[in-house]
């Protein structure tokens, strides 16, 4: 099982690094690239064309502004694509969010919250856990720990 992380610009690394951290935590293999849909379209197309043979089963794509990257990737593969809108420019990421969620059918892109690379990784893991029981077990333990941590924090808040 493998996830591809693609970002449109080196400035996206802090947000997309959170996706990488979450994948590491859940022991999911990944590879990462900086490939712009606008500035490097042929390099992006070449990378996407190799995904299936490289075992990629989910793609996390982060971009700001017009944020075409996730949609361009989704138009070139049947592998699920999860978009991460990234704050860039004057609109606080709203432009990127709207660009991603308004994909025309039949080219869907799942989208998480603005600057939420970690949630994109958790969603990718949930998708992959349908096929991989060991990952499902790791996710289950992670979820139980999260609930226990939340419960203990609520008690401490009194």
RODO-2510 file (C-alpha; in nm, 4 decimals, decimal comma):
residues 158
     n   res          X          Y          Z
     1     x     0,0000     0,0000     0,0000
     2     x     0,1327     0,3406    -0,0915
     3     x     0,0165     0,7022    -0,0939
     4     x     0,1493     0,9769    -0,3188
     5     x     0,1755     1,3261    -0,1718
     6     x     0,1958     1,6002    -0,4329
     7     x     0,2178     1,9708    -0,3664
     8     x     0,2103     2,2526    -0,6158
     9     x     0,4883     2,4586    -0,4589
    10     x     0,7764     2,4188    -0,2122
    11     x     0,5929     2,6686     0,0103
    12     x     0,3270     2,3980     0,0658
    13     x     0,5715     2,1724     0,2542
    14     x     0,4683     2,2735     0,6097
    15     x     0,1050     2,1766     0,5473
    16     x     0,1823     1,8656     0,3452
    17     x     0,4460     1,7608     0,5966
    18     x     0,1602     1,7016     0,8401
    19     x     0,0189     1,4468     0,5961
    20     x     0,3565     1,2749     0,5828
    21     x     0,3763     1,2712     0,9642
    22     x     0,0328     1,1078     0,9930
    23     x     0,1211     0,8451     0,7320
    24     x     0,4451     0,7660     0,9166
    25     x     0,2527     0,7362     1,2429
    26     x     0,0215     0,4780     1,0852
    27     x     0,3086     0,3024     0,9046
    28     x     0,1876     0,3768     0,5522
    29     x     0,4481     0,4044     0,2770
    30     x     0,4428     0,7248     0,0742
    31     x     0,6378     0,9269    -0,1753
    32     x     0,6263     1,3047    -0,2141
    33     x     0,6834     1,5490    -0,4994
    34     x     0,6559     1,9168    -0,5772
    35     x     0,4808     1,9270    -0,9155
    36     x     0,2754     2,2204    -1,0344
    37     x    -0,0248     2,1604    -1,2593
    38     x     0,0566     2,4908    -1,4296
    39     x     0,4355     2,5193    -1,4243
    40     x     0,5243     2,1512    -1,4793
    41     x     0,2251     1,9854    -1,6505
    42     x     0,4291     1,7267    -1,8416
    43     x     0,6251     1,6208    -1,5327
    44     x     0,2968     1,5889    -1,3432
    45     x     0,1426     1,3793    -1,6212
    46     x     0,4496     1,1517    -1,6274
    47     x     0,4361     1,1009    -1,2499
    48     x     0,0629     1,0248    -1,2481
    49     x     0,1042     0,7765    -1,5354
    50     x     0,3431     0,5710    -1,3174
    51     x     0,1276     0,5631    -1,0021
    52     x    -0,0514     0,2342    -1,0619
    53     x     0,2633     0,0428    -1,1565
    54     x     0,4355     0,1881    -0,8463
    55     x     0,1526     0,0656    -0,6206
    56     x     0,0024     0,4047    -0,5366
    57     x    -0,3529     0,3545    -0,4100
    58     x    -0,4400     0,7068    -0,2914
    59     x    -0,3151     1,0556    -0,3757
    60     x    -0,3034     1,3559    -0,1451
    61     x    -0,2657     1,6780    -0,3443
    62     x    -0,2193     2,0172    -0,1847
    63     x    -0,2428     2,3526    -0,3592
    64     x    -0,3373     2,7139    -0,2985
    65     x    -0,4948     2,9925    -0,5041
    66     x    -0,6749     2,8435    -0,8066
    67     x    -0,5785     2,4972    -0,6759
    68     x    -0,6134     2,2982    -0,9959
    69     x    -0,3637     2,0311    -0,8911
    70     x    -0,6035     1,7767    -0,7332
    71     x    -0,8503     1,8043    -1,0213
    72     x    -0,5824     1,7705    -1,2860
    73     x    -0,4527     1,4578    -1,1128
    74     x    -0,8048     1,3147    -1,0785
    75     x    -0,8615     1,3699    -1,4501
    76     x    -0,5628     1,1465    -1,5266
    77     x    -0,6211     0,8478    -1,2957
    78     x    -0,8902     0,6397    -1,1274
    79     x    -0,6935     0,6371    -0,8008
    80     x    -0,8781     0,8319    -0,5277
    81     x    -0,7511     1,1902    -0,4926
    82     x    -0,7811     1,3907    -0,1717
    83     x    -0,7349     1,7651    -0,2052
    84     x    -0,5815     1,9869     0,0609
    85     x    -0,6643     2,3545     0,0060
    86     x    -0,3739     2,5664     0,1252
    87     x    -0,3840     2,9253     0,2469
    88     x    -0,2198     3,1451    -0,0145
    89     x    -0,3076     3,4969    -0,1107
    90     x    -0,5739     3,7302     0,0178
    91     x    -0,8685     3,4899     0,0540
    92     x    -0,7325     3,2698     0,3330
    93     x    -0,7613     2,9451     0,1384
    94     x    -1,1278     2,9917     0,0479
    95     x    -1,0368     3,0230    -0,3198
    96     x    -0,8496     2,6917    -0,3083
    97     x    -1,1294     2,5206    -0,1149
    98     x    -1,3972     2,6291    -0,3602
    99     x    -1,1822     2,5340    -0,6589
   100     x    -1,1412     2,1805    -0,5251
   101     x    -1,4973     2,1105    -0,4153
   102     x    -1,6482     2,2357    -0,7418
   103     x    -1,5014     1,9619    -0,9624
   104     x    -1,7238     1,8739    -1,2572
   105     x    -1,8635     1,5233    -1,2769
   106     x    -1,7361     1,2618    -1,3331
   107     x    -1,4001     1,3786    -1,1917
   108     x    -1,4464     1,3709    -0,8134
   109     x    -1,1933     1,4977    -0,5616
   110     x    -1,2401     1,4423    -0,1884
   111     x    -1,1476     1,7600    -0,0010
   112     x    -1,0468     1,8238     0,3603
   113     x    -1,0340     2,1518     0,5469
   114     x    -0,7997     2,4360     0,4637
   115     x    -0,4382     2,3587     0,5654
   116     x    -0,5421     2,0190     0,7057
   117     x    -0,2828     1,7875     0,5555
   118     x    -0,3098     1,5501     0,8515
   119     x    -0,6812     1,4907     0,7915
   120     x    -0,6072     1,4099     0,4277
   121     x    -0,3679     1,1386     0,5437
   122     x    -0,6198     0,9985     0,7911
   123     x    -0,8823     0,9874     0,5145
   124     x    -0,6372     0,8116     0,2802
   125     x    -0,5700     0,5560     0,5545
   126     x    -0,9419     0,4944     0,6052
   127     x    -0,9795     0,4342     0,2311
   128     x    -0,6857     0,1916     0,2303
   129     x    -0,8035     0,0170     0,5487
   130     x    -1,0951    -0,1294     0,3524
   131     x    -0,8378    -0,3456     0,1734
   132     x    -0,5646    -0,3850     0,4376
   133     x    -0,6659    -0,5459     0,7709
   134     x    -0,3350    -0,4599     0,9410
   135     x    -0,3871    -0,0906     0,8648
   136     x    -0,7461    -0,1173     0,9857
   137     x    -0,6148    -0,2552     1,3159
   138     x    -0,3607     0,0297     1,3487
   139     x    -0,6365     0,2822     1,2760
   140     x    -0,8590     0,1175     1,5347
   141     x    -0,5855     0,1414     1,8005
   142     x    -0,5193     0,5034     1,7007
   143     x    -0,8900     0,5848     1,7270
   144     x    -0,9209     0,4176     2,0691
   145     x    -0,6159     0,6087     2,1952
   146     x    -0,7603     0,9348     2,0621
   147     x    -1,0853     0,8679     2,2493
   148     x    -0,8985     0,7824     2,5701
   149     x    -0,6872     1,0967     2,5414
   150     x    -0,9987     1,3060     2,4813
   151     x    -1,1770     1,1564     2,7793
   152     x    -0,8841     1,2175     3,0124
   153     x    -0,8526     1,5787     2,8920
   154     x    -1,2214     1,6375     2,9616
   155     x    -1,1795     1,5073     3,3158
   156     x    -0,8699     1,7235     3,3730
   157     x    -1,0575     2,0346     3,2569
   158     x    -1,2784     2,0336     3,5678
***
